[in-house]
Amino acid sequence: MQEFSHTIADPNGIHARPAGLLAQKMQEFKSVVTLNRDGQSADAKKLIAVMKLRPKCGQVIIVRAEGEDETAAIEAAREFLAANM
């Protein structure tokens, strides 16, 4: 298992468009990828699950990946979040 933390910088938090793009990107990987915020967890491959977390600007999320391509999944998530949120 690998993980990293990311502070949401987008003033709108994670809203529908970037959440959908993130879910689409994470579906490329076989690993289980989750987002965690304040004790809540969401499957990063599912748009609705990501939206239910309601991450807002300034909040920290933990991204975890576990599986055969976890390193690639973590790097892709890190790059996506840095560029979009």
PyMOL Python script that loads the backbone (N, CA, C, O; Angstrom):
from pymol import cmd

cmd.read_pdbstr("""\
ATOM      1  N   MET A   1       0.840  -1.179   0.000  1.00  0.00           N
ATOM      2  CA  MET A   1       0.000   0.000   0.000  1.00  0.00           C
ATOM      3  C   MET A   1       0.885   1.241   0.000  1.00  0.00           C
ATOM      4  O   MET A   1       1.891   1.309   0.705  1.00  0.00           O
ATOM      5  N   GLN A   2       0.486   2.215  -0.804  1.00  0.00           N
ATOM      6  CA  GLN A   2       1.172   3.494  -0.839  1.00  0.00           C
ATOM      7  C   GLN A   2       0.139   4.589  -0.637  1.00  0.00           C
ATOM      8  O   GLN A   2      -1.033   4.428  -0.976  1.00  0.00           O
ATOM      9  N   GLU A   3       0.589   5.697  -0.082  1.00  0.00           N
ATOM     10  CA  GLU A   3      -0.333   6.805   0.138  1.00  0.00           C
ATOM     11  C   GLU A   3       0.407   8.127   0.141  1.00  0.00           C
ATOM     12  O   GLU A   3       1.627   8.178   0.296  1.00  0.00           O
ATOM     13  N   PHE A   4      -0.357   9.195  -0.033  1.00  0.00           N
ATOM     14  CA  PHE A   4       0.171  10.553   0.100  1.00  0.00           C
ATOM     15  C   PHE A   4      -0.974  11.459   0.510  1.00  0.00           C
ATOM     16  O   PHE A   4      -2.144  11.113   0.347  1.00  0.00           O
ATOM     17  N   SER A   5      -0.628  12.621   1.044  1.00  0.00           N
ATOM     18  CA  SER A   5      -1.658  13.593   1.411  1.00  0.00           C
ATOM     19  C   SER A   5      -1.599  14.762   0.431  1.00  0.00           C
ATOM     20  O   SER A   5      -0.551  15.091  -0.124  1.00  0.00           O
ATOM     21  N   HIS A   6      -2.752  15.366   0.245  1.00  0.00           N
ATOM     22  CA  HIS A   6      -2.864  16.504  -0.668  1.00  0.00           C
ATOM     23  C   HIS A   6      -3.821  17.518  -0.070  1.00  0.00           C
ATOM     24  O   HIS A   6      -4.915  17.163   0.368  1.00  0.00           O
ATOM     25  N   THR A   7      -3.414  18.774  -0.050  1.00  0.00           N
ATOM     26  CA  THR A   7      -4.287  19.856   0.413  1.00  0.00           C
ATOM     27  C   THR A   7      -4.996  20.451  -0.792  1.00  0.00           C
ATOM     28  O   THR A   7      -4.353  20.853  -1.762  1.00  0.00           O
ATOM     29  N   ILE A   8      -6.315  20.507  -0.729  1.00  0.00           N
ATOM     30  CA  ILE A   8      -7.117  21.014  -1.832  1.00  0.00           C
ATOM     31  C   ILE A   8      -6.883  22.519  -1.962  1.00  0.00           C
ATOM     32  O   ILE A   8      -7.105  23.276  -1.016  1.00  0.00           O
ATOM     33  N   ALA A   9      -6.433  22.942  -3.142  1.00  0.00           N
ATOM     34  CA  ALA A   9      -6.127  24.356  -3.367  1.00  0.00           C
ATOM     35  C   ALA A   9      -7.201  25.068  -4.186  1.00  0.00           C
ATOM     36  O   ALA A   9      -7.289  26.295  -4.150  1.00  0.00           O
ATOM     37  N   ASP A  10      -8.010  24.323  -4.915  1.00  0.00           N
ATOM     38  CA  ASP A  10      -9.061  24.922  -5.741  1.00  0.00           C
ATOM     39  C   ASP A  10     -10.091  25.594  -4.830  1.00  0.00           C
ATOM     40  O   ASP A  10     -10.601  24.949  -3.914  1.00  0.00           O
ATOM     41  N   PRO A  11     -10.406  26.863  -5.056  1.00  0.00           N
ATOM     42  CA  PRO A  11     -11.378  27.563  -4.208  1.00  0.00           C
ATOM     43  C   PRO A  11     -12.751  26.888  -4.177  1.00  0.00           C
ATOM     44  O   PRO A  11     -13.505  27.061  -3.220  1.00  0.00           O
ATOM     45  N   ASN A  12     -13.077  26.121  -5.221  1.00  0.00           N
ATOM     46  CA  ASN A  12     -14.354  25.411  -5.280  1.00  0.00           C
ATOM     47  C   ASN A  12     -14.284  24.008  -4.688  1.00  0.00           C
ATOM     48  O   ASN A  12     -15.284  23.290  -4.686  1.00  0.00           O
ATOM     49  N   GLY A  13     -13.123  23.610  -4.188  1.00  0.00           N
ATOM     50  CA  GLY A  13     -12.965  22.249  -3.687  1.00  0.00           C
ATOM     51  C   GLY A  13     -12.978  21.266  -4.847  1.00  0.00           C
ATOM     52  O   GLY A  13     -12.684  21.630  -5.985  1.00  0.00           O
ATOM     53  N   ILE A  14     -13.319  20.029  -4.552  1.00  0.00           N
ATOM     54  CA  ILE A  14     -13.447  19.043  -5.622  1.00  0.00           C
ATOM     55  C   ILE A  14     -14.915  19.026  -6.025  1.00  0.00           C
ATOM     56  O   ILE A  14     -15.763  18.484  -5.316  1.00  0.00           O
ATOM     57  N   HIS A  15     -15.200  19.626  -7.170  1.00  0.00           N
ATOM     58  CA  HIS A  15     -16.572  19.673  -7.663  1.00  0.00           C
ATOM     59  C   HIS A  15     -16.733  18.659  -8.796  1.00  0.00           C
ATOM     60  O   HIS A  15     -15.803  17.903  -9.078  1.00  0.00           O
ATOM     61  N   ALA A  16     -17.881  18.633  -9.440  1.00  0.00           N
ATOM     62  CA  ALA A  16     -18.254  17.567 -10.373  1.00  0.00           C
ATOM     63  C   ALA A  16     -17.247  17.330 -11.503  1.00  0.00           C
ATOM     64  O   ALA A  16     -16.870  16.187 -11.760  1.00  0.00           O
ATOM     65  N   ARG A  17     -16.821  18.371 -12.163  1.00  0.00           N
ATOM     66  CA  ARG A  17     -15.946  18.168 -13.317  1.00  0.00           C
ATOM     67  C   ARG A  17     -14.618  17.527 -12.937  1.00  0.00           C
ATOM     68  O   ARG A  17     -14.271  16.494 -13.509  1.00  0.00           O
ATOM     69  N   PRO A  18     -13.856  18.089 -11.996  1.00  0.00           N
ATOM     70  CA  PRO A  18     -12.592  17.439 -11.654  1.00  0.00           C
ATOM     71  C   PRO A  18     -12.788  16.080 -10.982  1.00  0.00           C
ATOM     72  O   PRO A  18     -11.957  15.187 -11.145  1.00  0.00           O
ATOM     73  N   ALA A  19     -13.866  15.914 -10.237  1.00  0.00           N
ATOM     74  CA  ALA A  19     -14.139  14.619  -9.616  1.00  0.00           C
ATOM     75  C   ALA A  19     -14.354  13.557 -10.689  1.00  0.00           C
ATOM     76  O   ALA A  19     -13.871  12.432 -10.565  1.00  0.00           O
ATOM     77  N   GLY A  20     -15.077  13.921 -11.736  1.00  0.00           N
ATOM     78  CA  GLY A  20     -15.303  12.999 -12.844  1.00  0.00           C
ATOM     79  C   GLY A  20     -14.021  12.659 -13.587  1.00  0.00           C
ATOM     80  O   GLY A  20     -13.793  11.507 -13.957  1.00  0.00           O
ATOM     81  N   LEU A  21     -13.197  13.655 -13.799  1.00  0.00           N
ATOM     82  CA  LEU A  21     -11.917  13.422 -14.477  1.00  0.00           C
ATOM     83  C   LEU A  21     -10.993  12.554 -13.628  1.00  0.00           C
ATOM     84  O   LEU A  21     -10.291  11.689 -14.152  1.00  0.00           O
ATOM     85  N   LEU A  22     -10.996  12.787 -12.318  1.00  0.00           N
ATOM     86  CA  LEU A  22     -10.178  11.974 -11.417  1.00  0.00           C
ATOM     87  C   LEU A  22     -10.658  10.523 -11.437  1.00  0.00           C
ATOM     88  O   LEU A  22      -9.848   9.603 -11.550  1.00  0.00           O
ATOM     89  N   ALA A  23     -11.963  10.318 -11.330  1.00  0.00           N
ATOM     90  CA  ALA A  23     -12.517   8.965 -11.339  1.00  0.00           C
ATOM     91  C   ALA A  23     -12.169   8.252 -12.651  1.00  0.00           C
ATOM     92  O   ALA A  23     -11.804   7.076 -12.654  1.00  0.00           O
ATOM     93  N   GLN A  24     -12.286   8.971 -13.743  1.00  0.00           N
ATOM     94  CA  GLN A  24     -11.961   8.398 -15.051  1.00  0.00           C
ATOM     95  C   GLN A  24     -10.492   8.000 -15.116  1.00  0.00           C
ATOM     96  O   GLN A  24     -10.157   6.929 -15.623  1.00  0.00           O
ATOM     97  N   LYS A  25      -9.622   8.857 -14.608  1.00  0.00           N
ATOM     98  CA  LYS A  25      -8.181   8.571 -14.613  1.00  0.00           C
ATOM     99  C   LYS A  25      -7.860   7.355 -13.749  1.00  0.00           C
ATOM    100  O   LYS A  25      -7.054   6.514 -14.147  1.00  0.00           O
ATOM    101  N   MET A  26      -8.473   7.250 -12.582  1.00  0.00           N
ATOM    102  CA  MET A  26      -8.182   6.151 -11.667  1.00  0.00           C
ATOM    103  C   MET A  26      -8.710   4.807 -12.180  1.00  0.00           C
ATOM    104  O   MET A  26      -8.224   3.753 -11.769  1.00  0.00           O
ATOM    105  N   GLN A  27      -9.696   4.841 -13.070  1.00  0.00           N
ATOM    106  CA  GLN A  27     -10.223   3.606 -13.650  1.00  0.00           C
ATOM    107  C   GLN A  27      -9.220   2.918 -14.573  1.00  0.00           C
ATOM    108  O   GLN A  27      -9.414   1.764 -14.955  1.00  0.00           O
ATOM    109  N   GLU A  28      -8.165   3.617 -14.926  1.00  0.00           N
ATOM    110  CA  GLU A  28      -7.116   3.030 -15.767  1.00  0.00           C
ATOM    111  C   GLU A  28      -6.276   2.014 -15.002  1.00  0.00           C
ATOM    112  O   GLU A  28      -5.513   1.263 -15.610  1.00  0.00           O
ATOM    113  N   PHE A  29      -6.403   1.981 -13.681  1.00  0.00           N
ATOM    114  CA  PHE A  29      -5.539   1.146 -12.848  1.00  0.00           C
ATOM    115  C   PHE A  29      -6.316  -0.009 -12.217  1.00  0.00           C
ATOM    116  O   PHE A  29      -7.508   0.102 -11.931  1.00  0.00           O
ATOM    117  N   LYS A  30      -5.606  -1.119 -12.011  1.00  0.00           N
ATOM    118  CA  LYS A  30      -6.211  -2.288 -11.374  1.00  0.00           C
ATOM    119  C   LYS A  30      -6.252  -2.147  -9.858  1.00  0.00           C
ATOM    120  O   LYS A  30      -7.096  -2.756  -9.200  1.00  0.00           O
ATOM    121  N   SER A  31      -5.360  -1.360  -9.310  1.00  0.00           N
ATOM    122  CA  SER A  31      -5.282  -1.180  -7.857  1.00  0.00           C
ATOM    123  C   SER A  31      -6.549  -0.544  -7.300  1.00  0.00           C
ATOM    124  O   SER A  31      -7.268   0.168  -8.000  1.00  0.00           O
ATOM    125  N   VAL A  32      -6.802  -0.814  -6.040  1.00  0.00           N
ATOM    126  CA  VAL A  32      -7.882  -0.149  -5.317  1.00  0.00           C
ATOM    127  C   VAL A  32      -7.341   1.209  -4.892  1.00  0.00           C
ATOM    128  O   VAL A  32      -6.323   1.287  -4.205  1.00  0.00           O
ATOM    129  N   VAL A  33      -8.018   2.278  -5.297  1.00  0.00           N
ATOM    130  CA  VAL A  33      -7.578   3.631  -4.961  1.00  0.00           C
ATOM    131  C   VAL A  33      -8.689   4.290  -4.156  1.00  0.00           C
ATOM    132  O   VAL A  33      -9.843   4.326  -4.584  1.00  0.00           O
ATOM    133  N   THR A  34      -8.332   4.811  -2.987  1.00  0.00           N
ATOM    134  CA  THR A  34      -9.324   5.462  -2.140  1.00  0.00           C
ATOM    135  C   THR A  34      -8.874   6.866  -1.762  1.00  0.00           C
ATOM    136  O   THR A  34      -7.681   7.163  -1.692  1.00  0.00           O
ATOM    137  N   LEU A  35      -9.861   7.718  -1.521  1.00  0.00           N
ATOM    138  CA  LEU A  35      -9.636   9.054  -0.980  1.00  0.00           C
ATOM    139  C   LEU A  35     -10.194   9.050   0.427  1.00  0.00           C
ATOM    140  O   LEU A  35     -11.279   8.517   0.661  1.00  0.00           O
ATOM    141  N   ASN A  36      -9.474   9.635   1.365  1.00  0.00           N
ATOM    142  CA  ASN A  36      -9.904   9.674   2.754  1.00  0.00           C
ATOM    143  C   ASN A  36      -9.851  11.106   3.267  1.00  0.00           C
ATOM    144  O   ASN A  36      -8.884  11.833   3.038  1.00  0.00           O
ATOM    145  N   ARG A  37     -10.926  11.498   3.975  1.00  0.00           N
ATOM    146  CA  ARG A  37     -10.990  12.825   4.569  1.00  0.00           C
ATOM    147  C   ARG A  37     -11.763  12.730   5.867  1.00  0.00           C
ATOM    148  O   ARG A  37     -12.910  12.283   5.878  1.00  0.00           O
ATOM    149  N   ASP A  38     -11.154  13.140   6.947  1.00  0.00           N
ATOM    150  CA  ASP A  38     -11.814  13.203   8.254  1.00  0.00           C
ATOM    151  C   ASP A  38     -12.531  11.902   8.610  1.00  0.00           C
ATOM    152  O   ASP A  38     -13.672  11.923   9.072  1.00  0.00           O
ATOM    153  N   GLY A  39     -11.864  10.778   8.395  1.00  0.00           N
ATOM    154  CA  GLY A  39     -12.439   9.491   8.773  1.00  0.00           C
ATOM    155  C   GLY A  39     -13.394   8.896   7.752  1.00  0.00           C
ATOM    156  O   GLY A  39     -13.863   7.772   7.934  1.00  0.00           O
ATOM    157  N   GLN A  40     -13.691   9.621   6.687  1.00  0.00           N
ATOM    158  CA  GLN A  40     -14.551   9.103   5.628  1.00  0.00           C
ATOM    159  C   GLN A  40     -13.675   8.613   4.480  1.00  0.00           C
ATOM    160  O   GLN A  40     -12.602   9.160   4.225  1.00  0.00           O
ATOM    161  N   SER A  41     -14.145   7.581   3.796  1.00  0.00           N
ATOM    162  CA  SER A  41     -13.383   7.001   2.706  1.00  0.00           C
ATOM    163  C   SER A  41     -14.268   6.890   1.468  1.00  0.00           C
ATOM    164  O   SER A  41     -15.473   6.660   1.575  1.00  0.00           O
ATOM    165  N   ALA A  42     -13.662   7.054   0.290  1.00  0.00           N
ATOM    166  CA  ALA A  42     -14.408   6.959  -0.966  1.00  0.00           C
ATOM    167  C   ALA A  42     -13.558   6.261  -2.015  1.00  0.00           C
ATOM    168  O   ALA A  42     -12.343   6.449  -2.077  1.00  0.00           O
ATOM    169  N   ASP A  43     -14.212   5.458  -2.833  1.00  0.00           N
ATOM    170  CA  ASP A  43     -13.567   4.813  -3.972  1.00  0.00           C
ATOM    171  C   ASP A  43     -13.276   5.894  -5.005  1.00  0.00           C
ATOM    172  O   ASP A  43     -14.197   6.524  -5.525  1.00  0.00           O
ATOM    173  N   ALA A  44     -12.003   6.109  -5.300  1.00  0.00           N
ATOM    174  CA  ALA A  44     -11.607   7.176  -6.220  1.00  0.00           C
ATOM    175  C   ALA A  44     -12.017   6.899  -7.660  1.00  0.00           C
ATOM    176  O   ALA A  44     -11.905   7.779  -8.513  1.00  0.00           O
ATOM    177  N   LYS A  45     -12.489   5.694  -7.940  1.00  0.00           N
ATOM    178  CA  LYS A  45     -12.918   5.336  -9.287  1.00  0.00           C
ATOM    179  C   LYS A  45     -14.399   5.631  -9.520  1.00  0.00           C
ATOM    180  O   LYS A  45     -14.907   5.428 -10.622  1.00  0.00           O
ATOM    181  N   LYS A  46     -15.086   6.103  -8.494  1.00  0.00           N
ATOM    182  CA  LYS A  46     -16.531   6.354  -8.599  1.00  0.00           C
ATOM    183  C   LYS A  46     -16.836   7.825  -8.335  1.00  0.00           C
ATOM    184  O   LYS A  46     -16.580   8.343  -7.248  1.00  0.00           O
ATOM    185  N   LEU A  47     -17.380   8.477  -9.334  1.00  0.00           N
ATOM    186  CA  LEU A  47     -17.682   9.904  -9.265  1.00  0.00           C
ATOM    187  C   LEU A  47     -18.549  10.250  -8.058  1.00  0.00           C
ATOM    188  O   LEU A  47     -18.226  11.170  -7.308  1.00  0.00           O
ATOM    189  N   ILE A  48     -19.627   9.533  -7.870  1.00  0.00           N
ATOM    190  CA  ILE A  48     -20.559   9.851  -6.781  1.00  0.00           C
ATOM    191  C   ILE A  48     -19.873   9.702  -5.418  1.00  0.00           C
ATOM    192  O   ILE A  48     -20.100  10.509  -4.517  1.00  0.00           O
ATOM    193  N   ALA A  49     -19.043   8.682  -5.270  1.00  0.00           N
ATOM    194  CA  ALA A  49     -18.330   8.480  -4.003  1.00  0.00           C
ATOM    195  C   ALA A  49     -17.389   9.652  -3.717  1.00  0.00           C
ATOM    196  O   ALA A  49     -17.313  10.130  -2.585  1.00  0.00           O
ATOM    197  N   VAL A  50     -16.680  10.108  -4.738  1.00  0.00           N
ATOM    198  CA  VAL A  50     -15.765  11.244  -4.569  1.00  0.00           C
ATOM    199  C   VAL A  50     -16.562  12.498  -4.209  1.00  0.00           C
ATOM    200  O   VAL A  50     -16.157  13.260  -3.330  1.00  0.00           O
ATOM    201  N   MET A  51     -17.678  12.710  -4.876  1.00  0.00           N
ATOM    202  CA  MET A  51     -18.514  13.880  -4.599  1.00  0.00           C
ATOM    203  C   MET A  51     -19.073  13.859  -3.173  1.00  0.00           C
ATOM    204  O   MET A  51     -19.198  14.912  -2.546  1.00  0.00           O
ATOM    205  N   LYS A  52     -19.407  12.684  -2.660  1.00  0.00           N
ATOM    206  CA  LYS A  52     -19.960  12.581  -1.311  1.00  0.00           C
ATOM    207  C   LYS A  52     -18.949  12.955  -0.233  1.00  0.00           C
ATOM    208  O   LYS A  52     -19.336  13.325   0.876  1.00  0.00           O
ATOM    209  N   LEU A  53     -17.661  12.863  -0.546  1.00  0.00           N
ATOM    210  CA  LEU A  53     -16.635  13.289   0.431  1.00  0.00           C
ATOM    211  C   LEU A  53     -16.689  14.795   0.668  1.00  0.00           C
ATOM    212  O   LEU A  53     -16.362  15.272   1.755  1.00  0.00           O
ATOM    213  N   ARG A  54     -17.098  15.531  -0.343  1.00  0.00           N
ATOM    214  CA  ARG A  54     -17.194  16.988  -0.301  1.00  0.00           C
ATOM    215  C   ARG A  54     -15.913  17.681   0.174  1.00  0.00           C
ATOM    216  O   ARG A  54     -15.962  18.517   1.076  1.00  0.00           O
ATOM    217  N   PRO A  55     -14.774  17.341  -0.423  1.00  0.00           N
ATOM    218  CA  PRO A  55     -13.537  18.005  -0.020  1.00  0.00           C
ATOM    219  C   PRO A  55     -13.551  19.473  -0.433  1.00  0.00           C
ATOM    220  O   PRO A  55     -13.817  19.801  -1.589  1.00  0.00           O
ATOM    221  N   LYS A  56     -13.268  20.330   0.503  1.00  0.00           N
ATOM    222  CA  LYS A  56     -13.296  21.773   0.283  1.00  0.00           C
ATOM    223  C   LYS A  56     -11.876  22.332   0.261  1.00  0.00           C
ATOM    224  O   LYS A  56     -10.919  21.674   0.668  1.00  0.00           O
ATOM    225  N   CYS A  57     -11.772  23.547  -0.221  1.00  0.00           N
ATOM    226  CA  CYS A  57     -10.488  24.239  -0.285  1.00  0.00           C
ATOM    227  C   CYS A  57      -9.855  24.284   1.104  1.00  0.00           C
ATOM    228  O   CYS A  57     -10.513  24.637   2.083  1.00  0.00           O
ATOM    229  N   GLY A  58      -8.593  23.930   1.179  1.00  0.00           N
ATOM    230  CA  GLY A  58      -7.854  23.955   2.431  1.00  0.00           C
ATOM    231  C   GLY A  58      -7.887  22.648   3.200  1.00  0.00           C
ATOM    232  O   GLY A  58      -7.097  22.465   4.126  1.00  0.00           O
ATOM    233  N   GLN A  59      -8.775  21.740   2.843  1.00  0.00           N
ATOM    234  CA  GLN A  59      -8.850  20.453   3.534  1.00  0.00           C
ATOM    235  C   GLN A  59      -7.806  19.496   2.967  1.00  0.00           C
ATOM    236  O   GLN A  59      -7.410  19.595   1.806  1.00  0.00           O
ATOM    237  N   VAL A  60      -7.377  18.578   3.809  1.00  0.00           N
ATOM    238  CA  VAL A  60      -6.379  17.590   3.415  1.00  0.00           C
ATOM    239  C   VAL A  60      -7.071  16.264   3.142  1.00  0.00           C
ATOM    240  O   VAL A  60      -7.878  15.791   3.942  1.00  0.00           O
ATOM    241  N   ILE A  61      -6.742  15.672   1.995  1.00  0.00           N
ATOM    242  CA  ILE A  61      -7.218  14.329   1.701  1.00  0.00           C
ATOM    243  C   ILE A  61      -6.015  13.396   1.645  1.00  0.00           C
ATOM    244  O   ILE A  61      -4.908  13.808   1.298  1.00  0.00           O
ATOM    245  N   ILE A  62      -6.245  12.151   1.987  1.00  0.00           N
ATOM    246  CA  ILE A  62      -5.222  11.116   1.888  1.00  0.00           C
ATOM    247  C   ILE A  62      -5.618  10.221   0.718  1.00  0.00           C
ATOM    248  O   ILE A  62      -6.748   9.738   0.651  1.00  0.00           O
ATOM    249  N   VAL A  63      -4.692  10.006  -0.190  1.00  0.00           N
ATOM    250  CA  VAL A  63      -4.922   9.125  -1.328  1.00  0.00           C
ATOM    251  C   VAL A  63      -4.147   7.845  -1.066  1.00  0.00           C
ATOM    252  O   VAL A  63      -2.942   7.872  -0.818  1.00  0.00           O
ATOM    253  N   ARG A  64      -4.860   6.713  -1.125  1.00  0.00           N
ATOM    254  CA  ARG A  64      -4.231   5.415  -0.899  1.00  0.00           C
ATOM    255  C   ARG A  64      -4.461   4.526  -2.102  1.00  0.00           C
ATOM    256  O   ARG A  64      -5.537   4.532  -2.699  1.00  0.00           O
ATOM    257  N   ALA A  65      -3.436   3.756  -2.454  1.00  0.00           N
ATOM    258  CA  ALA A  65      -3.556   2.783  -3.538  1.00  0.00           C
ATOM    259  C   ALA A  65      -2.952   1.471  -3.055  1.00  0.00           C
ATOM    260  O   ALA A  65      -1.903   1.444  -2.412  1.00  0.00           O
ATOM    261  N   GLU A  66      -3.645   0.385  -3.385  1.00  0.00           N
ATOM    262  CA  GLU A  66      -3.157  -0.936  -3.013  1.00  0.00           C
ATOM    263  C   GLU A  66      -3.457  -1.895  -4.151  1.00  0.00           C
ATOM    264  O   GLU A  66      -4.605  -2.046  -4.570  1.00  0.00           O
ATOM    265  N   GLY A  67      -2.412  -2.537  -4.642  1.00  0.00           N
ATOM    266  CA  GLY A  67      -2.579  -3.489  -5.725  1.00  0.00           C
ATOM    267  C   GLY A  67      -1.339  -3.575  -6.582  1.00  0.00           C
ATOM    268  O   GLY A  67      -0.294  -3.013  -6.254  1.00  0.00           O
ATOM    269  N   GLU A  68      -1.469  -4.281  -7.675  1.00  0.00           N
ATOM    270  CA  GLU A  68      -0.304  -4.579  -8.502  1.00  0.00           C
ATOM    271  C   GLU A  68       0.301  -3.356  -9.197  1.00  0.00           C
ATOM    272  O   GLU A  68       1.496  -3.347  -9.490  1.00  0.00           O
ATOM    273  N   ASP A  69      -0.499  -2.338  -9.461  1.00  0.00           N
ATOM    274  CA  ASP A  69       0.037  -1.135 -10.114  1.00  0.00           C
ATOM    275  C   ASP A  69      -0.118   0.105  -9.217  1.00  0.00           C
ATOM    276  O   ASP A  69      -0.347   1.215  -9.696  1.00  0.00           O
ATOM    277  N   GLU A  70       0.015  -0.120  -7.909  1.00  0.00           N
ATOM    278  CA  GLU A  70      -0.205   0.970  -6.946  1.00  0.00           C
ATOM    279  C   GLU A  70       0.756   2.137  -7.137  1.00  0.00           C
ATOM    280  O   GLU A  70       0.363   3.290  -6.955  1.00  0.00           O
ATOM    281  N   THR A  71       1.992   1.867  -7.496  1.00  0.00           N
ATOM    282  CA  THR A  71       2.953   2.952  -7.686  1.00  0.00           C
ATOM    283  C   THR A  71       2.523   3.856  -8.830  1.00  0.00           C
ATOM    284  O   THR A  71       2.570   5.080  -8.707  1.00  0.00           O
ATOM    285  N   ALA A  72       2.109   3.268  -9.930  1.00  0.00           N
ATOM    286  CA  ALA A  72       1.654   4.054 -11.077  1.00  0.00           C
ATOM    287  C   ALA A  72       0.370   4.809 -10.737  1.00  0.00           C
ATOM    288  O   ALA A  72       0.198   5.959 -11.143  1.00  0.00           O
ATOM    289  N   ALA A  73      -0.525   4.169  -9.997  1.00  0.00           N
ATOM    290  CA  ALA A  73      -1.789   4.820  -9.615  1.00  0.00           C
ATOM    291  C   ALA A  73      -1.529   6.019  -8.715  1.00  0.00           C
ATOM    292  O   ALA A  73      -2.134   7.076  -8.894  1.00  0.00           O
ATOM    293  N   ILE A  74      -0.635   5.860  -7.755  1.00  0.00           N
ATOM    294  CA  ILE A  74      -0.301   6.961  -6.832  1.00  0.00           C
ATOM    295  C   ILE A  74       0.319   8.119  -7.595  1.00  0.00           C
ATOM    296  O   ILE A  74      -0.031   9.276  -7.361  1.00  0.00           O
ATOM    297  N   GLU A  75       1.225   7.821  -8.493  1.00  0.00           N
ATOM    298  CA  GLU A  75       1.867   8.887  -9.265  1.00  0.00           C
ATOM    299  C   GLU A  75       0.860   9.616 -10.149  1.00  0.00           C
ATOM    300  O   GLU A  75       0.903  10.841 -10.263  1.00  0.00           O
ATOM    301  N   ALA A  76      -0.042   8.868 -10.770  1.00  0.00           N
ATOM    302  CA  ALA A  76      -1.060   9.490 -11.615  1.00  0.00           C
ATOM    303  C   ALA A  76      -1.981  10.369 -10.780  1.00  0.00           C
ATOM    304  O   ALA A  76      -2.330  11.472 -11.200  1.00  0.00           O
ATOM    305  N   ALA A  77      -2.376   9.896  -9.607  1.00  0.00           N
ATOM    306  CA  ALA A  77      -3.244  10.684  -8.722  1.00  0.00           C
ATOM    307  C   ALA A  77      -2.520  11.936  -8.247  1.00  0.00           C
ATOM    308  O   ALA A  77      -3.103  13.020  -8.222  1.00  0.00           O
ATOM    309  N   ARG A  78      -1.268  11.794  -7.875  1.00  0.00           N
ATOM    310  CA  ARG A  78      -0.475  12.942  -7.405  1.00  0.00           C
ATOM    311  C   ARG A  78      -0.370  14.001  -8.504  1.00  0.00           C
ATOM    312  O   ARG A  78      -0.565  15.188  -8.242  1.00  0.00           O
ATOM    313  N   GLU A  79      -0.065  13.579  -9.724  1.00  0.00           N
ATOM    314  CA  GLU A  79       0.052  14.522 -10.832  1.00  0.00           C
ATOM    315  C   GLU A  79      -1.280  15.182 -11.147  1.00  0.00           C
ATOM    316  O   GLU A  79      -1.336  16.388 -11.390  1.00  0.00           O
ATOM    317  N   PHE A  80      -2.357  14.397 -11.144  1.00  0.00           N
ATOM    318  CA  PHE A  80      -3.677  14.951 -11.442  1.00  0.00           C
ATOM    319  C   PHE A  80      -4.083  15.989 -10.392  1.00  0.00           C
ATOM    320  O   PHE A  80      -4.520  17.087 -10.736  1.00  0.00           O
ATOM    321  N   LEU A  81      -3.940  15.645  -9.137  1.00  0.00           N
ATOM    322  CA  LEU A  81      -4.335  16.566  -8.069  1.00  0.00           C
ATOM    323  C   LEU A  81      -3.494  17.838  -8.078  1.00  0.00           C
ATOM    324  O   LEU A  81      -4.015  18.931  -7.853  1.00  0.00           O
ATOM    325  N   ALA A  82      -2.198  17.698  -8.335  1.00  0.00           N
ATOM    326  CA  ALA A  82      -1.323  18.883  -8.369  1.00  0.00           C
ATOM    327  C   ALA A  82      -1.719  19.813  -9.521  1.00  0.00           C
ATOM    328  O   ALA A  82      -1.635  21.034  -9.389  1.00  0.00           O
ATOM    329  N   ALA A  83      -2.142  19.249 -10.625  1.00  0.00           N
ATOM    330  CA  ALA A  83      -2.479  20.058 -11.788  1.00  0.00           C
ATOM    331  C   ALA A  83      -3.908  20.626 -11.742  1.00  0.00           C
ATOM    332  O   ALA A  83      -4.181  21.665 -12.344  1.00  0.00           O
ATOM    333  N   ASN A  84      -4.805  19.955 -11.037  1.00  0.00           N
ATOM    334  CA  ASN A  84      -6.216  20.305 -11.121  1.00  0.00           C
ATOM    335  C   ASN A  84      -6.869  20.736  -9.807  1.00  0.00           C
ATOM    336  O   ASN A  84      -7.962  21.303  -9.839  1.00  0.00           O
ATOM    337  N   MET A  85      -6.265  20.499  -8.698  1.00  0.00           N
ATOM    338  CA  MET A  85      -6.926  20.806  -7.429  1.00  0.00           C
ATOM    339  C   MET A  85      -5.930  21.325  -6.427  1.00  0.00           C
ATOM    340  O   MET A  85      -6.299  21.639  -5.295  1.00  0.00           O
TER     341      MET A  85
END
""", "prot")
cmd.dss("prot")
cmd.show_as("cartoon", "prot")
cmd.util.cbc("prot")
cmd.orient("prot")
